[in-house]
């Protein structure tokens, strides 16, 4: 029954009828059903399934019966609309007069062709969500698993284990794999949360708060009050250099190009002004940049950059360093104190400022250090050779013993970033949203000289005024947290679906997009 309620909240913002019904009603609707252990039913009056191939063949048989002639495959070379509403279809076999045309390639494909981009975000269908780690063995294991799980209950935060681990593991995987609950991110194994003595270990699926909840709260407190270390190696990492590198990035990104030794947050926009990607951009040397993105958007972002290079004829070299480079994040009020023990470089606030990057050595290990942290706390991201990951991790953990250093995972990281108001690509922003409604104005420089992609459209959106804005809500709940895409209501009417949530500071925070006219209303998230 929990699954029924969960699915109803996620489907509630679609115009579909759905009801939770009693066992008696279930029996009435389907008398042949074995009613043993039936507690309730989820009834969708309009639900059904049509097999496209069978439907097409049935229509073809009916058409032949009434005199139609079918020819296939036939290339359509041109379509001409006539003033009376009919069409001329040009083919190598001649011109066909037609009252109606069915575009079996799909409506949205034509939108994509005409508008130069899909009408909404399609990353869930993007072939680039798979990489070279998707081997034949992995694919076969996943196919068997998916078929076997066809009718199982689907839980939030679901993990499936067939084909894991892939070849894509960080330098710390063997060291950490028994100490934490791992999650699967674009082929990588990355710690979600860490175990302590007395914790219930392992993956425990539930629609309610389960064994991860208290440990994540502990890790949240660790970073807020002391110092924590997180493995961020799955980040997508690209090197861009060449005579046209500055020119390329000025065209690609809505933000300005950072100076040597500096870092910024930059967004690539689509022609319609939507947020195609968010990356961290650092100019390490004159004309040489490091671009960092999330693990799930690595090849998605790289493709866009490479296509722009070809389209614009830019003279640059691009190297994907994702698999060869490790990343450790160190964050918390004692982060500087711990790292300073490992280097002669001055890490003070006056010397190493926020959003600066520097090459240095920590315990004689070469790293590129960027003073930035997705936690929103004092912190650094440390980029290094993958083979140095264990030595660097051990050096940091040894140096931080006095300060009470400890690990934290991505669940705690998400709670921390939500509390600080940091957006996540794929959640609060994507190809369905523009940066202005997402509250990213600071990173969008509409007055910069370069004519970056989407600039003209974004100026028009700003002049016309926004139709919605991203806002935070606090939600009253007990042990059930929204997971994303739940329905949001106001005065008994559906208004929105929400994008992200997490439990921080004894409050459940939810991020939603709200129509401008409802900004100051009180909402119910169900």
N, C-alpha and C positions, 0 to 999 in steps of 0.2 A: 504493500500500500504506500510505503514511503516513495517507491519508485514512481507510482502513479502521480503522487503529489508533486514530485520533482519535475516530471515531464510536463505536467499541466502548467507549472509556473513558467517553463521555458517556451511552451507553445501558446501561452495566453496572449501574447502580443501579435499573434497571427489571427486573421479572421476565420477561425475554425471553431465549430461547436465541439465542446467536450464536457463530459459529465462523469463524476465519480458515482457509481451506482451500487446498490445493495446486491447481495447474493440472490435474493428473490428476483430482482430485475434481470440479473444475468441469466438465470434459469428461464425466465420468460422469453428473453430475446434469442436464446440458444438452448432449446430443450435437450439436445443431444450431449451437452457438455457434462463431464464427470464433475460433480460439485464438491467432492471431497476436499477439504481444507481451503475452499474458496472463501476469502474474506471480503472481497469487493471487486468491482470491475471498472475499467476505464472505457467509456463509450464515446466513440467519435461517429456521429450519424453520417457524416459526409466522407468518411474514410473509405479508401478502396485502392485497387491496383489495376493498371492497364499495361499489358505487355506491348511495347511499341511495335515489335516485329509482327506479332499475331494480329494486332489491330490493322496494320498496314496491309497484310495479306488478305484479311477479311474485306477491307474496302476495295482492294484490287479485284477480288473474286466478284463482288457485287457490281463493280464497274464493268467488268467483262460481260457479265450477265445481261447488262442493258446496253451493250454495243460499243463500249469503250475499247480503244486500242492502246495497249501498253508497250512501250519501247524502253529498254534499259540494258546497259547504261548508255545514256545519251548526254553529250556535253551541251550545256546551255551557253551560247556565246554572247547573247545580249537579251535584255528585257526592255520592251517599249510600252509605256502606258498610253492608252488611247483616251480621247476626250469623253467617250461614253462609259469609262470605268473599266473596260476590258483591257486585255494585255496581248501583245504580240511577243511570242517566245521564239527567238531565233536559235536554230540548231543546225548541225550539218545535214539533217534530213529534211530541212525546210522550215518555214515559219508556221507556228501553231497559234491559232486564235484561242484565247482562254478567258473565261469569266473570272476565275480565281487562280491564284498561285499559292502553293504551300511551300514555304521555305524550310526544308527539312534540315538545313544546316543550323537552324536556331536563330531566333530573333536577336539574341544578345550578341551573336557573332557579327551580324550586320551593324549593330550599334558600335561594336568595337572597331569595325572597318571604317565607318563614317566619322566617328569621334576620336579615333586614334588611341582609344583606351576602353576597357570594359566599363559598363555602367555601374558596376559595384565590385567590391574586392573579391578576387578569385584565388587568393593564395592557397586556400585549402585544396584547390585543384591543380596547383602549379607543379609541373614535373620536377622543377628545381628544388622541391622539398626533399628530394632524394639525391644522394651523391654516390661516389664510388664505393662507399661502405655498404650500399645496397647490393650485396652479392646474390648469386643464384641460390646459395644455401639460405641466406637470410630471407629472400623472397619466398622460397618454398616453405620455410618454417612459419612465416607470417600468414601465408595462404591457408595452411592447415589450421592454424590457430583461429583465424577469422571465421573460417567455415564452422569449426567446432563451437565457436562462441556466438553463433548466429542468433540464438534465442536466450542468451543469458541476461541477467540484470546488469545494466550499465550504471556504474557508480561515478560520482564526481572524483576528480583527481585520479582517474583510472590509470593503472600501469599494467601493461601486458609484457610477458617475459620471453616469449618465443624469439629465437634468433639473437638474444642478448647474452653477453656483450658483443658488439661488433668489433671490428678492428680499430674503431675510433675511441680510444680511451686516453685520458690525460695521464701525465707523468705521475700523478698521485693516486691513480685508481687502485693499484695493488695495496697501497698503504692504508687507504680509507675505506675500502669496500666492505669490511666487516664492522666498521664503526658507525655506519649510517644507513639510512634508507635512500637508495639511489633512484633517480628519475631519468627518463629517456628523453634526450634533447637532440634532435637531428643526428641521430647515430651515436651521440656521446652518452656516457654515464656521468651524471653530476649529482652530488649530494643534495637531497631535499631537506633532511634534518638528521641530527646526530643523536646517538644513544648515550645514555648514562646508566649507571647501576640502578636497577629497579624499574627501568622503562620497559614497556612491552615493545619488543622489536619487530621489525618486518613490516610488510605492506598489509594493512588492515582496512579494506574498503568498507565504506559506510556512507549513508546519506546524512549522518550526524558527525559531530566532532569525535574523532577517534584517537588512536594512540599518538598521533603527531602533534596534537594541540598543545599540551603542556610543554613538551620539549621545544616547540617553536617559540612559545612565550619566554622560555628560559634563554634561548639564543637571542631573541629580541632585546631582552634585558642585558645580556652580555655585551652587545654592541653599544647600547645606549649608555652603559655605566662603566665599561672597562675597555676591552679591545678584542676584536674577533678576526678570524682568518677564513676566507672563502675561496674555493677553487672556481675560477672564472675562465678556465681554459677553453670551453666550448665557444666563446666569442668568435665571430667571424672577423678575420684580420687580413687586411690588404695593404700592400705597399704600392704607392703610386709615385713615379718620378719621371722626369724628362723636361725638355724645354717648354712644353705646353702644359705642364702639370697645374700651375696656378690658374691659367686660363680655363682649363677643363673644369676644375673644382669651382671656379667662380660661376661657370655656366650651370653646373650640376646642382649647386646648393643655394638655398634661399638666404643663408647666412653669409657673412664675409669670410674670406679665407684667413685662417689664423696666421700670425707671424711666427717666425722661427722660434722654437722653444715654447710655443703656446698651443692650447687645445680649445676647441669649442664644440658645442652640440649643433649639428647641421642637419637639415632636412632636404631630401630630394622630393620634388613635387611633380605631379602629372600635369599635362596641358590643361586639365580642368581645375587645377589648383588643389588637388587632393594630396594627402601625405603618402607618398610611395615608400619612403624609408626614412629612418632616423639613424644617424651615425655619429660617432665621436671622431673628430678630425684633428690630427696633430701634425704640425710641420716640424719634423725632427731635424732636418738640415735644409739649407736653401733649395727649394724645388723638390724636396723629397718628403712625402707624407705617409702617415699611417692612418688608415681608416678602420674603425671598429664598429661592428654591428652585432645584433643578437644571433645566437646559433641557428635559430629557425629561419632566418632571412639571409643567411650567408650567400647562397647562390642566386637567390632572388635579387639581391642588391648588386651583386657582381655582374649579373647579366645586363642590368640597366646601365651600369657604368661602361661596360665594354661596348654596348650598342651605341652609346653616345660618343665614344672614342671613334668608332668607325664612321658614324654619321657626320661628325664634325671634322674628321681628318686630323685629330690631335696627335702630336708626336709625344707619346708617353709610353712608359713600360708599367704593366700592372702585374703584381705577383701576389698570389693567394698564399698567405703564410699561416693559415688557420691550423693545420695539422702539425706544423713544425714548432709552433710557439706556444708556450704555456703562459698562464696569467694567474696571479694570486692577488686577491683583494685584501687589504688590511684596513680596518675601520674601527673607530671608537675614540673616546677622549684620550686614551693613552697610545694611540697609533704612532704618533710622532716620537714619543718617548721610547717605544720599543725599537723602531727602525733606526733611530739615531745611534743606538748602541752598535749597529752593524756597519756604519759608514763614517768616513771623515767628512763627508759633504754636510753642509749646513742645511738642515731641514726646517729651520725656524720659519715662522710665518712671514717674516720680512724677507727672507732669502728664497724660500720655495713657496710661492703663492698659489692660491686656488687656480686651477686650470692652466698650470704651467707643466711642462714636460722636461725631463732631464735624463741624460745617460749617466749612470753611476754604478758603483759596485757595492753590493750588500754581502758582507762576509766573503769578499773576494769573488762574488758571482756577478757577472755583468747583467744589468737590467735596464730597461727603459721605464722610468717611473713617471707616472702622471698623477698629479694631485687632483683626484676626482674619486667620488664614491657614489654608487647608486643608492647607498643607504641614506645619503644626506648628512652623514656625520663626517667628522674629520677623517680623511683616509686617502690611500694611494692605491692605484692599480699598477702592478709590477709585471712587466712583460719580459720574458726571458726564454732561453732555449728550453725546449721540452725536457731534454735530458738533465737539466739542472733543477727541475721542479722539486724533487725530494730533498736535495741538499738545501735549497732556498727555504722550503717549508720548515725543515728541521731547525735551521738557523733562527728563523723568526720565532718559532715556538719556544726554543731554548731561551732566546733573548727576552721573551715576554712572560717568563714564569713569575717574576715578582709582581707584575701588573695583572696577573690572573688571566692570561690570554687563553682563548679557546676557539673551537671551530663554530661556524654557523653555515646554514645551508640556504637554498634558494627560497624556501617558504618564509623564513625570517626576513630575507632580503626583500621579498615582495611586500611584506607588512611594513617594513621600514620605508620603502620608496613611496608607498601609498600615503603614509602619514605625512611625508614631506611634499606631497602633491606632484611627484614626478610621474609623467605619463609613460606608458609602455606601448611600443609599436605592436600592432596586432590585437591590442585590447582597447585602449582609449583613443587610438589614432590608427588609421589605415587608409586605404583607397576609397573608403566611404566618407571620410571626414576631411575638412580643410583645417589648416593650422590655426586659423583665427578662432573658430568655434571651439577648438581644442585647447585654447589658452596658451598658444605657443608664439604669440606676437613678438616676444623678446628675441626669438631666434630667426625671425623673418625680416629681412632688411629690404623693404620695398623701395627705398631710396638709393640703394647701391647702383652704380652705373651699369653693371652687367645685366643683361637681359636673360635672367635665369628662367628655366622652364616653369610655366604656371604663373609668372609674375603678372602678366596682363590680366589674366582671369581673376587673380587674387585681388588686384586693385579694384576691379569691378565689383567683386563680392563685398569688399570693405565699403565702397561707396553706396551700394544698395542696402547695406545693413545686414547683420546676421539674423538668421531665422531661429537658431538654437545656440546654447552654450553648454559647456561641460561644467557640472557642479558636483559637490560632495554632499552626501546625506549620511546621517547616522541612523542606524536601524536598531530597533528594539527586538531582541531575539533571545532564545535560550541556548540550545546546543545545535541549532541548524543555521548554517551560514549560506547566503547566496553565493553561487559559483560563477555567475555570468549568464546574461541573456534572460534573466527572470523578468517578469512583467512588473511594471511600476504604475500605480494607480493614483488618481486624484479625484475625490468626491465620487467614488464609485465608477469612474470612467478610466479606461486604459489610456495612458499618456506616453509611456516610454518603455524601453527595455534597458537594463543596466549592463555595464561592461566589466567592471572589476570590483572586488570587495576583499576585505581582510579585517581581522580582529586586532585592534591596537588600542592601547591606553583604555582598556575596559569598554571600548565602544566598537561596534561593527561599522566600518566605513564602506560606503558604496559610492561608486562614480557613475553618473548617468549624464546623458545629453537631454537638456530641458528646453522646450520651446520658450522663446523670449517672453511670451505673455504669461508663462507659468513660473518664472524664476523665483518668485517669493511665496510659492504655495507650499503646503504640507502634503507629503506623499506617503503612500503605503507601498512597500515592496513585498510582493507575494510570489 
